[in-house]
Each structure stands twice: as structure tokens, then as C-alpha cells.
Amino acid sequence: MKIYTTTQTREWDAYTIAHEPISSFELMNRAVQVLLDWFLQIYPLRTRTVWILCGTGNNGGDGLALARHLNWEDYDAKVLVCDFSGKHSEDFDRQMALLPANGQVETIFRSRPGDLDFVAPDALIVDALFGSGLNRALEGDWAEMVQLINALPNEVLSIDLPSGLLADQHTAPDSAVIHAERTFSFERPKRAFFFPENAERVGEWSFRSIGLLPNFEQVAKSRDVFLTLEEAGKMIKSRPKFAHKGTFGHALLIAGSYGKMGAAVLSARACLRSGVGLLSVHSPRCGNLVLQTAVPEAMFSPDKRAKFWSEAPDLLQYAALGIGPGIGCQPESALALLGVLQACQIPLVLDADALNLLSENPEWWAFVPENTILTPHPKEFQRLFGQTSDDFQRLELLRQKAMEHRVIIVLKGAHSITALPGGDCWFNSTGNPGMATGGSGDVLTGILTGLLAQGYTPANASVLGVFLHGLAGDLAAAEKGAAGMIAGDITEYLPQAWKRLTN
């Protein structure tokens, strides 16, 4: 699904209001009903007091409507209205008029920030101050109010976006921003959700559709995409009844060196679990016994050197090639990589030490084939392309370099971003902290290489492969727990991940 800017989301609201048709007030009520349904699932305990802190714009209107609904659901809902400017949106005033007149919803009005000692430590605070309509840093009374909220020990839920956070640009670390444990967003996630710099502000985020008209997407353009399970499932190629191992391609992995054969094993096992028909692994001769014992389904291609990679075999017999896991950075390995880049005519994945060698030899970019998939982690990305000041700037550098070099770059992280040569960036929706372990990247290289060998386009292989990798990690974490996971667990759960996708 496309990720839209705040401006585009407002245009989508207006489009829906004009074409459904529906009033902005009715659309607000529909959005709050969606929020309420989610709220009842996450916070079923009705004995807990809920303090809803409202501004006087439409985000505050959402908060007032939520208070009304929670009162109907027998929650102890209370409201603090922060009327610091005296300006109200029309829909805010309409929601204010609908609060129960009998005092069932305790409501406090403030024209200036002040102590919040009336909020019990176990109460849930709902942040409905600003949402996504903000376009500059908070200051003055609002900044003071945010600091007072953040000083409390209470759990905070933000509606749409933590107040003070900018949805589409970098928010300075010293800015006044609500630090929420959870954030609920309407219709689509915000770009700010996907970056490490905002993790402590956004917390665990969720989103639900509020029924904005889908026709808008035919005219609204966005270069950022959030990949969902349904969309990933549509990318899967069918496996014909009369297929054989040749149908699904012969992949080649160049991986491993003395002391790092584990990287080759992890990558090879993952490649086989990706659905590839045949796999050969080219490694130094010291890896023969390791590979033949640990991965008997793979064929071993010995290098002339005993401990490191020095030359590539004939590539014409293979459908795809992955290079990098554990190969080291020996001078002969560097020359061998250069030779591959100059001669390679099959789909290619570059990872790990292959990326390190490329960063040390930037003139080699002239030889990197179009649509090659590169899979750097943040430090490797920095070595390849330079330092950036924040995550938003790094996203644009990622996009720029993918377009400049006509390659696909998978920037690995909590929401791995796949940048395509046309400028689109795909944010992944799967994965968990248990995957932050040595060898996880080697597994991804094997998956991507296997998908390429089966005939997936480089774009689909990269986007689907990253999703599959994260989904297998999620299934492993659900069974084993994130803290105890190792990279091999991801490969172990790839069959279940495939099953989930095909279903």
C-alpha cells in the first residue's frame, strides 16, 4: 500500500468528503469508531481510568468523541481540554457539545499548562493534542505541556501521531514530542513511524482503514510503499504440477573462507528453503567437508585456494549468483569480485564483504550490472555512500543512489527499505528484534539468490525476499522468543512462512 504525506492524506479526506459524499464531522465519527474498536481490543480493562488530553483542533475532536464512546462502554473516561490559543475547529466544538451534559465525563479546561497531579499513576493517558496536522516544532505553552506529560509515569496512547512529531520530515532530538507507548494511525502509517530516530516517540504503532475512498489512489502518486501480507502473497509464482528441479533454477553462492564457513552454510540452507531447484556453493577448499556435511542438498564447487576465494567458476550454467557472505577481503578475492562484476550476465546479489570491497573501490560502480541487488546494513550503507544527518536524509540518499546506479538497494533494519531503480522505496512490515543476530543477513542473501534463480524479477525477488525473511523471523520469535533466536531459526521457519504467504 502507498504511504502518503500529511498533505495527501488531507486531500484524501477531502476527496472522500466530496465524492462519497460525507461531512467532515461524520467522517470524524467514523474514524473514532474504528479507533474505539481497536481500543477495546488493546485496553479491555474497564476499571482503569482514561485521561484524554485534547487540543482544540480536529485531533482534539477525535479525543472528545473517543471520550463519549468510552463513557458509553462503561470506561471511566475523563477529559482535559488544553485551550491555549482560544481557537477551535468547527468539528471540535460539535464534539464538545455532544459530551454528556450530566457530568458523566469529567472535563477540565486549562488556558495554560499546569500540574497534572490529578492524573493517577495507573491511568491511561490518551494524547489528542495535535496529531499529524503539525508542520513545525512545538514551543511555548505547548512545549511545556508535552514536557509535563512526558514526566509522568503513565502509559501514553497517541491518536494519529505523537503530538510534536513531524510526519514527513526529521524532528530534532531536542524537540518537545510526546513519548508514547502506542500510536494509532488512521488509514495508513506515517513515514515517521519507520525510522529508528522516532522509535521512543512512536512506540508500538498500529493503523486501520477508516473507509477513505480507494479511487483516490488512482490519481495520488507516492514513491513510498508499505508491503502487506496480502500484497506479498500476490507476488508468489505458482509451482506447476509437472515441474522438476530444473524448472526452479540453478543458483550459485560464492561464500565462506577459513573461519567463516558458517556464513556459507547459513546462506546455502536459506537458498534451498527459498524454493530453488539446484544449488552450488563455491568456496575455498577448506569448506568442502563443512558444506558437504552441513548442507548435503547443495553441490560444492572448490576454489583453487585453500582458505579464501580467488576465482569464479563459469557462470553460464547458473540462473543467479549471490556473492559476499564470509568471503573476506583478501586482495585476490577483490580481483575475483571485479572480474565477476565485469563479466556477469545473470541476476546478481552483493552482500557483506562484497559490499565492503565495493566501498573500498568506488571506481567499480562502473561495472556493477543494472538491477543488481545490494543488501547493506546501516554501517555498510554509510561506507558505500557516506554519512547522513538523520533517517529522512538517509532515505533520500538511498533513493538517489538506487536511481543513480540503476540498482536495487535493500537497507536492512527494523523496517528494511528496498529502493528500486525507478525511485520507489518499499518499507517491509515483517521482522522483529530477535533477527538482530549474526548470520541473519547471510540468510537473506540465500533467499534472494534462490528467488532470482527461480525467475522472479530482481524487484519482486528483493521485495518478496525481505518480506519472507522477516515473516520467518516472526514465526520463529513467536515459538522461541526473540532473545533466544539465532540466524538458523529463520531458515527453519521458512517453510511455515511460505505456507502463510500462499494461504
Buried (B, 14 or more C-beta within 10 A) or exposed (E): BBBBBBEBBEBBBEBBBEEEEBEBBEBBBBBBBBBBEBBBEEBEEEEBBBBBBBBBBBBBBBBBBBBBBBBEEEBBBBBBBBBBEEEBBEBBEBBBEEBEEEEEBBBEEBEEBBEBEEBEEEBBBBBBBBBBBBEEBBEEBBBBBBBBBBEBEBBBBBBBBBBBBBBBEBBEEEBBBBBBBBBBBBBBBBBBBBBEBBEEBBBEBBBBEBBBBEEBBEEBEBBBBBBEEEBBBEBBEEEEEEEEEEEBBBBBBBBBBBEBBBBBBBBBBBBBBBBBBBBBBBBBBBBBEBBEEBBEEBBBBBBEBEBBBBBBBEBEEBBBBBBBBBBBBBEBBBEBBBEBBEEBEBBBBBBBBBBBBBBEBEEBBEBBBEBBBBBBBBEBBBBBBEEBEBBBEBBEBBBEBBBEBBBBBBBBBBBBBBBBBEEBBBBBBBBBEBBBBEBBBBBBBBBBBBBBBBBBBBBBBBBBBBBBBBBBBBBBBEEBEBEEBBBBBBBBBBEBBBEBBEE
